[in-house]
Amino acid sequence: MFYLLMAQQDHRYPTIKPMLDQGRIKKLTDIFTYIPKTVLAQDIGKNLKRLNDLLERLENFTIKDLLVIGNLCSLSRREMLLLLDAEFDFREQNKLR
């Protein structure tokens, strides 16, 4: 399955790692500044509604989902978990306001 994903990879995925390294991507949803949700949803085998549901309720993401997204974006497991954690922090801070 991983080889199939790599063969059909969107040309925008390689931009994610450099953007993370430059600090332009700080949380999970920042990825969608560079890659449309529709593209990512298709590439991880989910429909757009399901991806939107996962993004609305981050706790429902599986580790496998995060690893697949990370593989597409050339991000490590640690980097993906840090992006997820930063997303949780961002949402908590915005709830307090």
N, C-alpha and C positions, 0 to 999 in steps of 0.2 A: 504494500500500500504506500509506503514512504517513497519508493522509487516512482510510482505513478504520480504522486504529488509533485515530485521534483521535475518530472518531465514536462508537466503542464504549468509550471510556475509562472506567475504574473511577473512582468518586468519590474514592478515597483517594490517587490519584497526586498531586494538587496539594499534599498535605501534606508530600511528601518534600523539596522545595526549602527551605521554611521550617525544617524539622527539621535539615537540613544546615547552614543558615545559623546556627541556634541552637546547633550543636554536639551535637545529639542523635543525629545520624547521623555516624559517624566512619569506618566501613568498609562495604564492599559489602553484607555480610550484615545490617547494621543496617536496611536497607530493609525486611526481612521482619518487623520489629516492627510496621510500619504497613500493609504490603501482603502478603497471603498468597501463598506460592509458587505455589499453584494458579492464582491470578488472573494473576500475572506470566507464568507459563509459557504459559498460553493466549494471552495478549496478544502474546507474542513469537513465537508459532507453534511452540512446543516442548511435548512432553509433560512431565509432572512428573518422570519418571525421568531424562530427558535434562537438565533443568535441575539436578536434584540431582547428576547426574554432573559437570556443568560446575562447580558450586559446590564439589564435592569436589576437582576438579583445575582450579583457576583458570586455569592456563596454556592450557587448551583453549577458553576463551572467545575468540570472534573480535571484532575491532574492531567489526564490524557488529552483533553481539549487544549489545555495550556501548552503541553509539550508539542502538540501538532502545530499550533500557532507559532510557537517558538522555533520549531524546525523550519517552517516556511520563511520566517524572518531572520534566520541565523542567530537566534538568541538562545542563551543557555537556560537551563531550568531555573537557576538562581535569578537571572535577569527577569524572566517571566514572573516569578513569584514576587520579586521586588516591585515590578510594575503593577501587579495585582494589589499588593499591600499599599502602594502609593495611591491607587484608585480608591481603596477603602478609606484611607486617611483623608483624601480630598473630599469625599462625600460626607464623612463625619464632620469635618470642619464647616462645610456648607450648611449642614443641618443645624448647627449651633447658631447660625446667623439669623 
